[in-house]
Amino acid sequence: WDADAVHEHIILDLGSGVRPLAGAKLAKYGAGKPQTYHVFMSHLHWDHIMGFPFFTPAYIPGNRIIIYGCHTELEAALRRQQEPISFPAAF
């Protein structure tokens, strides 16, 4: 089995840790090899979703981000996170 040939990844939640994870994945695989990320959401508290806007692989064409969760508000929570007053942050 060639681990570098596998371009599927499993992530639990989208907290602040996904930002450094994104950097590590990009360093290993680069932006030119499409990747699939399977994200399993345990719950929708802010500290478990706040890293998603900073997950660089989500902005790379060809990558797939598949989010799994049993929460009826999952999509709405991620959308609300990107709206004022939550984002962008005013300084």
C-alpha positions as CSV (number, residue, x, y, z in Angstrom):
1,W,0.0,0.0,0.0
2,D,1.4,3.4,-1.0
3,A,0.3,5.9,1.6
4,D,1.2,8.8,-0.8
5,A,-1.3,7.4,-3.3
6,V,-4.1,7.7,-0.9
7,H,-5.6,11.2,-1.0
8,E,-8.5,10.8,1.4
9,H,-8.3,12.2,4.9
10,I,-10.5,12.0,8.0
11,I,-10.9,15.0,10.3
12,L,-12.9,15.2,13.5
13,D,-14.4,18.7,14.0
14,L,-13.3,22.0,12.5
15,G,-11.8,23.8,15.5
16,S,-8.7,26.0,15.4
17,G,-6.5,22.9,14.9
18,V,-7.5,22.6,11.3
19,R,-5.4,25.6,10.3
20,P,-2.1,24.0,11.2
21,L,-3.4,20.7,9.9
22,A,-4.0,22.4,6.5
23,G,-0.4,23.6,6.5
24,A,0.9,20.1,7.2
25,K,-1.3,18.5,4.5
26,L,-0.3,21.2,1.9
27,A,3.4,20.7,2.8
28,K,3.1,16.9,2.3
29,Y,0.7,16.7,-0.7
30,G,1.0,20.2,-2.4
31,A,-1.9,22.0,-4.0
32,G,-1.7,20.2,-7.3
33,K,-3.0,16.8,-6.1
34,P,-6.7,16.8,-5.4
35,Q,-7.6,15.6,-1.9
36,T,-10.8,14.5,-0.3
37,Y,-11.4,15.4,3.3
38,H,-14.1,13.6,5.3
39,V,-15.1,15.8,8.3
40,F,-17.1,14.3,11.1
41,M,-18.8,16.9,13.3
42,S,-19.3,15.9,16.9
43,H,-21.4,19.1,17.8
44,L,-21.7,22.7,16.7
45,H,-20.2,24.7,19.5
46,W,-18.1,27.6,18.2
47,D,-14.8,26.0,19.2
48,H,-15.6,23.0,17.0
49,I,-16.5,25.0,13.8
50,M,-14.3,28.2,14.1
51,G,-11.4,26.8,12.0
52,F,-13.3,26.1,8.9
53,P,-12.9,29.5,7.2
54,F,-9.1,29.0,7.7
55,F,-8.9,25.5,6.3
56,T,-6.9,26.3,3.1
57,P,-7.7,23.0,1.3
58,A,-11.3,24.1,1.1
59,Y,-10.3,26.8,-1.3
60,I,-8.2,24.7,-3.7
61,P,-10.0,23.7,-6.9
62,G,-10.4,19.9,-7.2
63,N,-10.4,19.2,-3.5
64,R,-13.5,17.8,-1.9
65,I,-14.7,18.6,1.6
66,I,-17.5,16.2,2.7
67,I,-19.0,17.1,6.1
68,Y,-20.9,14.5,8.1
69,G,-23.1,15.3,11.1
70,C,-26.5,14.4,12.5
71,H,-27.3,18.0,13.4
72,T,-30.3,19.6,11.7
73,E,-28.6,23.0,12.0
74,L,-25.2,21.9,10.6
75,E,-25.4,23.9,7.3
76,A,-27.1,26.8,8.9
77,A,-24.4,27.0,11.7
78,L,-21.6,27.0,9.1
79,R,-23.3,29.7,7.1
80,R,-24.0,31.9,10.1
81,Q,-20.4,31.7,11.0
82,Q,-19.5,33.5,7.9
83,E,-22.0,36.3,8.3
84,P,-21.7,39.6,10.3
85,I,-21.3,40.0,13.2
86,S,-19.2,36.8,13.4
87,F,-17.1,37.3,10.3
88,P,-15.1,39.1,9.2
89,A,-13.8,40.3,12.5
90,A,-13.6,44.0,12.9
91,F,-10.5,45.5,14.5
